[in-house]
Amino acid sequence: MRVLLYKEMQNMLKVSGIGRAFRQQFKALEMNGIDVTSDKSHPFDLVHFNTVFEESFSFLKHAKRKGIPVVVHAHSTKEDFLNSFNFSKYIKHWFYAKLKNMYSNADVIITPSNYSKSLLESYGYIKCPIKVLSNGIDLKEYERDEKKVEAFRNHFNLKPSDKVVIGVGLLFERKGLHDFIEVARMMPEITFIWFGTLNKAMQTKVIKQAIENKPSNMIMPGYIAGDVIKGAFSSANCLLFPSYEETEGIVILEAMASRLPIIVRDIPVYAEFTHGKELLKGTSNLEFATRIQQILKKDTSVMTETAYQSVSQKDLILIGQQLKAIYEETIERVKNHDNN
């Protein structure tokens, strides 16, 4: 079995969760000895899409004409498209049509959470099986490494005594960046760092104003990969992720794998986690600030270890095994359908 992981707009998506998921899938499949390529000129037995735009849909139709099974990864929903970037509400119907084109023509859809599966089922036009499978995480990548911790603290000139709260994500209103900035304003004694980027023309008015008026204890270094960000996950005091809508949130998996205390907004996708068990939840900026103080004052080792044990079930090698099983079942099902 050779799998084509279809590659579209990866330069633009490399800093996004979808781009990261693509790279994770490639790695997970290779870990399990599966022949995987992103070169569409190679022969392949199944094609796996992560994007929904014109190039992907055109190639999907090409694959369907040849009887090649089609897997579509549903990273995006109608719900998480809104309140993202500037003008998103004006092009939502165009985007919804793209979702429908891809999702209604798949042989199987993979989505990262039970919550996102429930959203997809509510659309009414999806007739194929929908499988829930986490995007996964390479646990080894997030093991504590003092060199990475040092790279992070040196990059930001942090003293050993400095308290640090991090956030990660594109500069979307949906991600709650404006709330992150307001919490930073409430806690001037703590350094807040948000890792992420977005072209200024695509930022909403709310986000632009929030960034322009951010307090002096708030740092926005843009997109940073490698040792610095890995060191941040190992060295910060907590992750504050006040997103309003997610299908999973890979950053949560990264923090769990790093044993970093986590605060999230209490939204449906995180119903599988219990407040105080794997992470802390809040519903307002005041609650987020209170949760940060809780983390700074209490021993969180039991909570972070519980979170680590939870995310260990989503290690990439296990995700690759499950992907392989989905592929094999889909190939067999399409083959039997074509023979009937």
N, C-alpha and C positions, 0 to 999 in steps of 0.2 A: 504493500500500500504506500503510494506516494501522495503526500498532502501538499496542496498549494495554499500557502497563507497569502491571500491577495493583499498587495501593497498599494495603497492609494494615499496621496497627500501626507506621506510620512514626514516630510520636512516640516510641514506645518503642525503635524500631530505629535512630533517627537517630544514636545514638552507637556503633552496632555496625558490624561489617564488612558485614553484609547491607544495612544502610541506606546505607552508603557505596557499595556495589556498585550499588544501585538508582540513585543519583544519577549514578554513572559511566556506567551504561548509557544514561540519558536524554541525557547530554552527548555520548556517542559516537555515538548515533543522529542527534542534531541536527547534529553536525559533518559527517555524511554526507548531509544533506538528506532524512532519512527523516521522514515525518509521524508523530510520536509524541505520545501523550497519556497522562495518568493519570486522565482523567475517563471513567469507565465509561458515562456517559450518551451519549458520542459514539459514532457508528458506527465500527467497526474491523474489520480483516481478519485479525488474529492477536492473541492475548493471551499475554503473557509474565509468569510468576509468579516471585517471589523468596521467598515465604513458603509455609508448609505448613499453616497453621491453618484453622479452620473456615470463616472467611469466604472464604478463597482456594479451598478445596475446593468450597464451594457455587457460587462463580462459575465454577470449572472445569467443573462438571457443566452449568451453564447454557450455557457456550460449546460444550461437546460436543454438547448437544442441538441447537444451531443450526448444527452443522457447521463451527464456527470453529476453526482450528488452535490447539493449545495447546503453548506452550513452558514448561517448568519448569526453573528454574535450581537446580541441586543444590548449594547452599552448605553444607547440613547433611548429616551422615552419622550413623549410629548411634555411630560411634567418637568423633566430636568432641562429642557430646552429653554423654557421661559425664564426671564430674569437672569439671563446669563450675560450676553454682551449687548452693546448698543444696537438698537433696531431689531432685536430678536422677535419682539412682538409683531413687527410689521412683516416678517418673512416666515412666521410660524406655519402658515398654511402650505407654503412651498416645502418647508422642512417635513411637515406631517405627511405630505404626499411622497416624499423620498422614503420615509420610514415605511409607509404602506407598500410601496413598490418592492422593497427588499424583503420585508417581513412576510408579506402575503405570498411570496414566490419561493420561500426557503423550503428545503426538505426537513430541516430541523433548526430550531432556534435555541441558542444557548444564552442565558442571562445570569448575572452573578448573584441574584438574591431572590428569595421567595416574594419579597415585596415587589421587585421589578416584574417578576412573572405575573403577579396579580394585576399589575397595570396593563401589561401586554394582553392578557386575557380579556380585559375590559374593553379593548378596542373593537372586538367583534369580527375582525376580518382574518385573523390568524387561524389556519386550519391544521397546520403541522404540529408535531410534538414540541413542547417547550421544556428544555432541560435546565435545571438550576445548577450552576457550577461557578464557584468563586474564581476570580481572576488569579488568585494564588500569590505566593510569595516565596522567594528563595531564602530560607531561614539562614543559611550560611552567610549570605551577603550582609546580614544585619547583626551578626555577632559583634559584641563590643570589641573594639580595637583602639588601644590607647593612641596610636598614631593618627587615627581618624578623629578622635576626640580632640587631640592637640591641634590638628589642622583646622577644625571648626573654631576652637576658642582663639587661636592665633588670627584666623581670618577676620574675626570681629573684635579683636583686642579685648577679650573677656577675662576678667580676673576670676580666680577660683571662687570667690565669695559671691559673684554675680548670679542672680536668679534669672532664668531665661525661660520664656514661653514661646514656642514656635507654632506657626501655621504654614500649611503648604497647599497651593492650588493656583489655578489661573485667576486672574484678577476679575472674577465674575461677581456680580451682586449676589447671585444664588449661593456662592460659597461663603457668604457672610463676612467678607473682608471688612466691610464698613463697621460691623459689630466688633470684630477683632480689634480694630483701631480704637473704637470707643472704650473697650475694656482696657486697652493699653493706657488710655487717658486717665482712667480711674485708678491705675496702679503705677504711678510714676517711678516707684522704687524698683520695678522689674523691667528687664529688657525684653521687648517683644520683637520677634523676627518673623516676617512672612516671606516664604520662598515661592516665587511664581512671577509670571510675566503676562502681558497682553498688550498688543498695539494700542496706543492711546486713543486712536480713532474708534476702536471697538469697545472702549470702556464706557459704562453708563455714566450719566451725570452724577448719580449718587456716589459711585466709586471715585470718579475724578475729584469731586469735592472732598471726599473723605481722605484721599491721598494728599491733596494739597494742604489739608489742615491737620495732618497727623502730628502727634506729639513727639517730642525730642527722644523719648525712650522707645520709639517705634522705628525699626530698621526694615527697609525693603530692598534687598540685594538683587532682585530679579530671579531668573532661573539659574540654579546652581546644581550641578550633578557631582558624582564622585565622592571623594573622601569627606568633603566639607558637609554635605547634606547627611551622609551616613553618620558622621561625628555628631551632628546636631541631634539626630534621633537617639544617640547613646548618651549625650551629655546634657541635654536640656532638662528642665524640671518637669515640663509637661507639654503635651500637644493640645492646643485649643482648636477645634475644628467645628465652627459654628454654621456649617452648611445647612441650607434650608431644604435641599433635595438631592438625593444620591441614589444610584443603583447599587453601589457597594461602597466606594471610597477606598481606593488602594492605599491612600495615606494612612488609614486606620490599621490596615494589615501591617504596614511598615512599622508603625509605632508599637503595635503588639509584639512583632518579631524582635523589636529592640528593647522590650520591657520598659517602654516609656509610658508613664501615666497619661491617660487620655480623657479629655472632656469633649463631648459632642452635644449638638442640639438634640433634643428629644423628638426625633422624627421616626416615621414608621419603619424605615429600612433597618434601624438599630433595635427593633423590638426583640431580636434574638439575644441581645445582651441585657443583663440586669444591672440597673444602677447600683453601684457600689461593689459589684462582683467582678466584672471585667473592666469596667470604665465608669466614669461619672457622666451624668446627663444634666442639662439645664435648658431652660426655656427663655431666659432673658439675660441681658448683659450683666445685671446685678447678680444673678445666679451663677453666671460664668466666673465672675470675680470671686464670689464666695467659694466656688469649687476649687479655684486656683489656691486660695488661702488654705483650704482643707488639705490639699496635696502638699503644700509647703510645710504644714505643721504636723502631718501624720506620716506614719510608716505605710507606704503603699506597696510594699514588696509582695504581699499576698495577692493583691489585686492584679499587679503586673504579671505575676507568675501564672495566675488563672487565665489572664488574657493570652499569655504566651502558649499555654497548653491548648487553648482554643484555636489559635492561629496555626499551631503545628499540624492541625488536621488539614491545612490548606497549603502545605509545602508543595513546591512546584513538581516534585517527582510524583506525588500523589495526584495532582491535577492532571499531569500528563497521562497517567494511567486511565483516568476517567475520560479524558478527551479521546484517547484511543478507543475506548469502549463505545463512546457515542459515535465515532466515525465508523467503526465496524458495523454497528447496528444499522446506521443510516445507509451505508453502502449495500448491505444485505436487503434492507427494506425496499430501497429504490430498484434494485435488481429484480426482486420478486414481483414488484408492481409492474415493471416493464415487461416481464415474461408472461404476465397474466392477460 
